[in-house]
Amino acid sequence: MHIVRKVTDNLYWIGANDHRLTLFENIHPIPEGVSYNSYLLLDKKAVMFDTVDWDGCRQMMENLEFVLDGRELDTVVVNHWEPDHAASLQVVLNRYPKAEIISTEKGFMLMKQFGFHADGHKTITVKEGDKTCFGEHTVTYLEAPMVHWPEAMVTLDLTNGALFSADAFGSFKALDGKLFNDEVDYDRDWIDSNRRYLTNIVGKYGPHIRKLLNKAAPVLDQIKFICPLHGLVWRNNLDYLLDKYTHWASYEPEVKGVMIVYASMYGNTEQAAQAIAAKLAEEGIRNVSLFDVSSTHVSYLIAEVFRVSHVILASCTYNLGIFPPMLNFLEDMKALNVQNRVFALIENGSWAIRSGDLMYRFLDEEMKTITVLNERVTVASHLGENQEEDLGLLADAVADSLRG
């Protein structure tokens, strides 16, 4: 049975949704699933833009055959060769032996590495600025290296304004019948999934995203649809989406707010985190979130640290070092180029309280353009009643920084 959505005249979504996969890239939890988006253009030539992961292959093939309605498939444009998009290509090529393949030079290199056999199929290598006419529709290509693989490109249909954006503008979360951004309450139901996808999958490559946005700037007025390989198709309010991506790609916080992340073995450091959260509330700070680093997957922590301006790290000392899940969070922030944030520290220990100094050293030496506030709360095993003033001073410092 086909499940197809029409994007615009002669352009169809023929992808699939996946609720069986629990970990995207075998790392990131996707409790609301994920979509694999593939598109088919019916012109003088029938043109497919990317395929889907192997788990969605059967559905995609049923969709493809329904829309083609007996026609041959003439062309497959492969914007991105990662297996969650290209895994089904061999099935498509076997079913349609006359189909030609369009991709970049590095893309065809990856095709061979992944073991695809294109014998008998014409392969057309394109580079930035090249154009291809499929009949009434003409497309052009923009290279998008390291967004987030080196072979990636995006394809713009100059006739209908559809931008096939590869992994740019993608999102976690299955579509489940919906397709367009104006069919959902995006701010309520989707932005968190979009942010978590971008920051964890592509976040390291902010400069490359900005470069792509700059290259696309001269043709922005021609873009009517943004068609990513995961998530919603955008057909209006494009400025809103581009503004979010500009913040994320520039490592600038979306909002002024405080994220408190704690690492606690027996609840004492957690108590200190709860205490500072209460102090911030008393200061009138409303945008405060609190996370246990041991029970919260790091992908959610990364998404939140991209959202807010200030972070309080509260960690016990473990084997004279930083509690391992907290260290893992620090390493992930470094790997994903988190910067332009203000941090404050709470440390705990029973005989050698070292976590604060070690966290400070990591932030100062391993990360870029990070500010660490001078005020710090030190807990010896258990937060004492006499430390009310220490908490107040730290809360005041964070509040003053937020308002400054």
C-alpha positions as CSV (number, residue, x, y, z in Angstrom):
1,M,0.0,0.0,0.0
2,H,1.4,3.4,-1.0
3,I,1.7,6.3,1.5
4,V,2.5,9.4,-0.6
5,R,2.1,13.1,-0.1
6,K,2.1,15.8,-2.8
7,V,4.7,18.5,-2.2
8,T,3.7,20.7,-5.2
9,D,2.8,20.2,-8.8
10,N,4.5,17.0,-10.1
11,L,6.6,16.7,-7.0
12,Y,5.9,14.0,-4.4
13,W,7.2,12.8,-1.0
14,I,7.7,9.0,-1.3
15,G,9.6,8.4,1.9
16,A,9.0,6.3,5.0
17,N,8.6,6.6,8.8
18,D,10.5,4.5,11.3
19,H,9.2,3.8,14.8
20,R,11.2,0.5,15.2
21,L,14.6,2.1,15.4
22,T,15.4,3.2,19.0
23,L,18.8,4.8,18.5
24,F,19.6,7.0,15.5
25,E,23.2,6.3,14.3
26,N,23.1,3.8,17.2
27,I,23.7,6.7,19.6
28,H,20.8,9.1,19.9
29,P,17.4,8.0,21.4
30,I,14.5,8.7,19.1
31,P,11.4,7.9,21.2
32,E,9.2,9.6,18.6
33,G,10.8,7.9,15.6
34,V,12.3,9.4,12.5
35,S,11.4,9.9,8.9
36,Y,13.4,9.1,5.8
37,N,12.5,11.5,3.1
38,S,12.7,10.7,-0.6
39,Y,11.1,12.8,-3.4
40,L,10.0,12.1,-6.9
41,L,9.6,14.7,-9.7
42,L,7.5,13.8,-12.7
43,D,8.7,15.8,-15.7
44,K,9.9,14.7,-19.2
45,K,12.2,12.6,-17.1
46,A,11.1,11.0,-13.8
47,V,13.7,12.1,-11.2
48,M,14.2,10.6,-7.7
49,F,15.9,12.7,-5.1
50,D,17.7,10.4,-2.6
51,T,16.4,7.1,-1.3
52,V,15.8,5.9,2.3
53,D,17.3,3.7,5.0
54,W,17.1,-0.1,4.4
55,D,14.3,-0.3,7.0
56,G,12.1,1.9,4.9
57,C,12.9,0.4,1.6
58,R,9.7,-1.6,1.0
59,Q,7.5,1.4,1.7
60,M,9.6,3.6,-0.5
61,M,9.5,1.2,-3.4
62,E,5.7,0.9,-3.1
63,N,5.4,4.6,-3.1
64,L,7.8,5.0,-6.0
65,E,6.0,2.4,-8.2
66,F,2.6,4.0,-7.4
67,V,3.6,7.5,-8.4
68,L,5.5,6.3,-11.5
69,D,2.4,4.3,-12.5
70,G,4.2,2.2,-15.0
71,R,6.7,4.8,-16.1
72,E,10.4,4.1,-16.1
73,L,12.6,5.9,-13.6
74,D,15.1,8.0,-15.5
75,T,17.3,9.7,-13.0
76,V,18.4,9.4,-9.3
77,V,20.0,12.4,-7.8
78,V,22.0,11.5,-4.7
79,N,22.7,14.5,-2.5
80,H,24.0,12.5,0.5
81,W,25.5,9.0,0.6
82,E,25.1,8.2,4.3
83,P,23.3,4.8,4.6
84,D,20.2,6.2,6.2
85,H,19.5,7.8,2.8
86,A,21.4,5.7,0.3
87,A,21.0,2.2,1.6
88,S,18.1,1.4,-0.7
89,L,19.8,2.7,-3.8
90,Q,20.9,-0.7,-5.0
91,V,17.3,-1.9,-4.9
92,V,16.2,1.1,-7.0
93,L,19.0,0.5,-9.5
94,N,18.1,-3.2,-9.8
95,R,14.4,-2.4,-10.4
96,Y,15.1,0.4,-12.9
97,P,18.2,-0.7,-14.9
98,K,18.1,2.3,-17.2
99,A,18.2,5.0,-14.5
100,E,21.2,7.4,-14.5
101,I,22.8,8.6,-11.3
102,I,23.8,12.2,-10.6
103,S,26.1,13.0,-7.7
104,T,29.4,14.6,-6.8
105,E,32.9,13.2,-7.4
106,K,33.3,12.4,-3.7
107,G,29.8,10.9,-3.7
108,F,30.7,8.4,-6.3
109,M,33.8,7.5,-4.4
110,L,31.6,6.7,-1.4
111,M,29.3,4.7,-3.6
112,K,32.1,2.4,-4.4
113,Q,33.3,2.2,-0.8
114,F,29.8,1.1,0.3
115,G,29.7,-1.5,-2.4
116,F,27.0,-0.3,-4.7
117,H,27.2,-1.7,-8.2
118,A,26.2,0.8,-10.9
119,D,27.3,-1.3,-13.8
120,G,25.2,-0.4,-16.8
121,H,24.0,2.8,-15.3
122,K,25.2,6.2,-16.6
123,T,26.8,8.2,-13.8
124,I,27.0,12.0,-14.1
125,T,29.4,13.9,-11.9
126,V,28.3,17.4,-11.1
127,K,29.9,20.3,-9.3
128,E,28.8,23.6,-7.8
129,G,26.9,25.7,-10.3
130,D,26.2,23.0,-12.8
131,K,22.6,22.8,-14.1
132,T,20.5,19.9,-15.4
133,C,17.3,20.1,-17.3
134,F,14.7,17.4,-16.9
135,G,12.1,18.9,-19.2
136,E,10.2,21.9,-17.8
137,H,12.3,21.7,-14.6
138,T,16.0,22.8,-14.4
139,V,18.0,22.2,-11.2
140,T,21.3,23.6,-10.0
141,Y,23.7,22.2,-7.4
142,L,25.5,23.7,-4.4
143,E,28.2,21.7,-2.8
144,A,27.8,21.4,1.0
145,P,30.9,19.7,2.3
146,M,30.9,18.7,6.0
147,V,27.2,19.3,6.3
148,H,27.8,16.8,7.6
149,W,29.8,14.5,5.3
150,P,32.4,15.7,2.8
151,E,30.4,14.6,-0.3
152,A,27.1,16.3,0.5
153,M,25.4,18.7,-1.9
154,V,22.0,20.4,-2.1
155,T,19.9,20.7,-5.2
156,L,17.7,23.6,-6.1
157,D,14.8,23.3,-8.6
158,L,14.9,26.6,-10.3
159,T,11.4,26.0,-11.7
160,N,9.3,25.2,-8.6
161,G,11.7,26.5,-5.9
162,A,12.2,23.2,-4.1
163,L,15.5,23.0,-2.3
164,F,16.5,19.4,-1.7
165,S,18.7,20.2,1.3
166,A,20.2,16.8,2.3
167,D,20.8,16.7,6.1
168,A,20.5,20.5,6.4
169,F,17.3,21.5,8.1
170,G,16.6,17.9,9.2
171,S,14.9,16.7,12.3
172,F,14.3,13.7,14.5
173,K,10.7,12.6,14.9
174,A,8.5,10.7,12.4
175,L,6.1,12.6,10.2
176,D,3.2,10.2,10.9
177,G,1.0,11.4,8.1
178,K,2.0,15.1,8.3
179,L,4.5,16.6,5.9
180,F,4.5,20.4,6.1
181,N,5.6,22.8,8.8
182,D,2.2,24.5,8.8
183,E,0.5,21.2,9.5
184,V,2.0,21.1,13.0
185,D,2.5,23.3,16.1
186,Y,6.2,23.6,15.5
187,D,7.1,25.6,18.6
188,R,5.2,23.2,20.8
189,D,5.9,19.8,19.2
190,W,8.9,20.0,16.8
191,I,11.5,22.6,17.6
192,D,13.1,20.5,20.4
193,S,13.5,17.5,18.0
194,N,14.9,19.8,15.3
195,R,17.4,21.4,17.7
196,R,18.5,18.1,19.1
197,Y,19.1,16.7,15.6
198,L,21.0,19.7,14.4
199,T,23.2,20.2,17.4
200,N,24.2,16.6,17.8
201,I,24.4,15.5,14.2
202,V,25.7,18.6,12.4
203,G,26.5,20.9,15.4
204,K,30.3,20.4,15.1
205,Y,30.2,21.9,11.6
206,G,28.7,25.3,12.4
207,P,31.2,27.1,10.1
208,H,30.3,24.8,7.2
209,I,26.6,25.4,7.8
210,R,27.2,29.2,7.8
211,K,29.1,28.9,4.6
212,L,26.2,27.0,3.0
213,L,23.7,29.6,4.2
214,N,25.9,32.3,2.7
215,K,26.2,30.5,-0.6
216,A,22.4,30.1,-0.7
217,A,21.7,33.7,0.2
218,P,21.7,35.0,-3.4
219,V,19.0,32.4,-4.3
220,L,16.9,32.6,-1.1
221,D,14.2,34.5,-2.9
222,Q,13.8,31.5,-5.3
223,I,13.4,28.9,-2.5
224,K,9.7,28.1,-2.0
225,F,10.1,24.7,-0.3
226,I,12.8,23.3,1.9
227,C,12.8,19.5,1.4
228,P,15.2,17.9,3.9
229,L,16.0,14.2,4.2
230,H,14.5,14.0,7.7
231,G,11.5,15.8,9.2
232,L,9.2,18.5,7.9
233,V,9.0,20.1,4.5
234,W,8.9,23.9,5.0
235,R,6.7,25.8,2.6
236,N,6.3,29.1,4.5
237,N,7.9,31.1,7.4
238,L,11.3,30.2,6.0
239,D,12.9,33.2,7.7
240,Y,12.0,31.7,11.1
241,L,13.8,28.5,10.3
242,L,16.8,30.3,8.9
243,D,17.0,32.4,12.0
244,K,17.2,29.3,14.2
245,Y,19.9,27.8,12.1
246,T,21.9,31.0,12.2
247,H,21.8,30.9,16.0
248,W,22.7,27.2,16.1
249,A,25.4,27.4,13.5
250,S,26.9,30.5,15.1
251,Y,26.9,29.0,18.6
252,E,24.8,31.9,19.9
253,P,22.2,31.1,22.5
254,E,18.5,31.3,21.5
255,V,17.4,32.6,24.8
256,K,18.7,33.9,28.1
257,G,18.3,31.1,30.5
258,V,20.0,28.7,32.9
259,M,20.7,25.0,32.5
260,I,21.7,23.2,35.7
261,V,23.4,19.9,35.1
262,Y,24.3,17.8,38.2
263,A,26.3,14.6,38.8
264,S,25.4,13.1,42.2
265,M,26.2,9.7,43.7
266,Y,24.1,9.8,46.8
267,G,21.9,12.8,46.4
268,N,24.0,15.4,48.1
269,T,25.2,17.2,44.9
270,E,21.6,16.9,43.6
271,Q,20.5,18.7,46.7
272,A,22.9,21.5,46.0
273,A,21.6,21.7,42.4
274,Q,18.0,21.9,43.7
275,A,19.0,24.6,46.2
276,I,20.6,26.8,43.5
277,A,17.5,26.4,41.3
278,A,15.4,27.6,44.1
279,K,17.6,30.6,44.7
280,L,17.5,31.5,41.0
281,A,13.7,31.3,41.1
282,E,13.7,33.7,44.1
283,E,15.9,36.0,42.0
284,G,13.1,36.1,39.4
285,I,14.9,33.9,36.8
286,R,12.1,32.0,35.1
287,N,13.9,30.1,32.4
288,V,15.7,27.4,34.4
289,S,16.1,23.8,33.5
290,L,17.6,21.0,35.6
291,F,19.1,17.7,34.5
292,D,20.7,14.6,36.1
293,V,23.7,13.9,33.9
294,S,23.6,10.2,34.8
295,S,20.0,9.6,33.7
296,T,19.7,12.1,30.8
297,H,21.1,11.1,27.4
298,V,23.8,13.5,26.5
299,S,22.1,14.4,23.2
300,Y,19.3,16.1,25.2
301,L,22.0,18.0,27.2
302,I,23.7,19.1,24.1
303,A,20.5,20.4,22.6
304,E,19.7,22.4,25.8
305,V,23.2,23.9,26.0
306,F,22.8,25.2,22.5
307,R,19.5,26.8,23.5
308,V,20.4,28.7,26.7
309,S,23.0,31.2,27.6
310,H,24.2,30.1,31.0
311,V,25.1,26.7,32.4
312,I,25.7,25.6,36.1
313,L,27.7,22.4,36.4
314,A,27.4,20.6,39.8
315,S,29.6,17.6,40.2
316,C,30.9,15.4,42.9
317,T,34.6,14.3,42.9
318,Y,35.1,10.7,41.8
319,N,38.5,8.9,42.0
320,L,40.1,12.3,42.4
321,G,38.5,13.4,39.1
322,I,35.3,14.6,37.6
323,F,32.3,12.2,37.9
324,P,32.5,10.2,34.6
325,P,29.1,11.1,33.1
326,M,29.9,14.8,33.8
327,L,33.3,14.4,32.1
328,N,31.5,12.8,29.1
329,F,29.2,15.8,28.9
330,L,32.2,18.1,28.9
331,E,33.9,16.1,26.2
332,D,30.8,16.1,24.0
333,M,30.5,19.9,24.4
334,K,34.1,20.2,23.3
335,A,33.5,17.9,20.3
336,L,30.5,19.8,19.2
337,N,32.2,23.2,19.5
338,V,30.0,24.6,22.2
339,Q,31.1,28.2,22.8
340,N,29.9,31.7,23.7
341,R,28.4,30.5,27.0
342,V,28.7,31.5,30.7
343,F,29.4,28.7,33.2
344,A,29.2,28.5,37.0
345,L,30.4,25.7,39.2
346,I,29.3,23.7,42.2
347,E,31.8,21.1,43.5
348,N,31.4,18.3,46.1
349,G,33.8,15.8,47.8
350,S,34.4,14.2,51.1
351,W,38.1,14.4,51.5
352,A,39.7,15.7,48.3
353,I,37.4,18.2,46.6
354,R,38.8,18.5,43.1
355,S,35.9,18.5,40.7
356,G,35.5,22.2,40.6
357,D,39.2,22.9,39.7
358,L,39.1,20.2,37.1
359,M,35.9,21.4,35.5
360,Y,37.3,24.9,35.4
361,R,40.5,23.7,33.8
362,F,38.6,21.8,31.2
363,L,36.4,24.8,30.3
364,D,39.3,27.2,30.3
365,E,41.8,25.1,28.3
366,E,39.7,22.8,26.1
367,M,36.8,25.0,25.0
368,K,36.5,28.2,23.1
369,T,35.1,31.7,24.2
370,I,33.8,30.4,27.5
371,T,33.3,32.6,30.6
372,V,33.5,31.0,34.0
373,L,32.1,33.0,36.9
374,N,34.4,33.5,39.9
375,E,31.8,32.6,42.4
376,R,31.7,28.9,43.3
377,V,29.9,26.7,45.9
378,T,32.1,24.0,47.5
379,V,30.2,21.2,49.3
380,A,32.0,18.9,51.8
381,S,29.9,15.8,51.6
382,H,26.6,17.5,52.4
383,L,25.3,21.1,51.9
384,G,25.3,22.8,55.3
385,E,22.8,25.4,56.6
386,N,25.7,27.8,56.9
387,Q,26.1,27.8,53.1
388,E,23.0,29.8,52.5
389,E,25.2,32.8,51.8
390,D,27.4,30.9,49.3
391,L,24.3,29.8,47.3
392,G,23.0,33.4,47.4
393,L,26.3,34.8,46.1
394,L,26.3,32.3,43.2
395,A,22.7,32.9,42.4
396,D,23.3,36.7,42.4
397,A,26.3,36.3,40.1
398,V,24.4,34.2,37.6
399,A,21.4,36.6,37.7
400,D,23.6,39.6,37.3
401,S,25.3,38.0,34.3
402,L,22.0,37.1,32.8
403,R,20.7,40.7,33.1
404,G,24.0,42.3,32.1
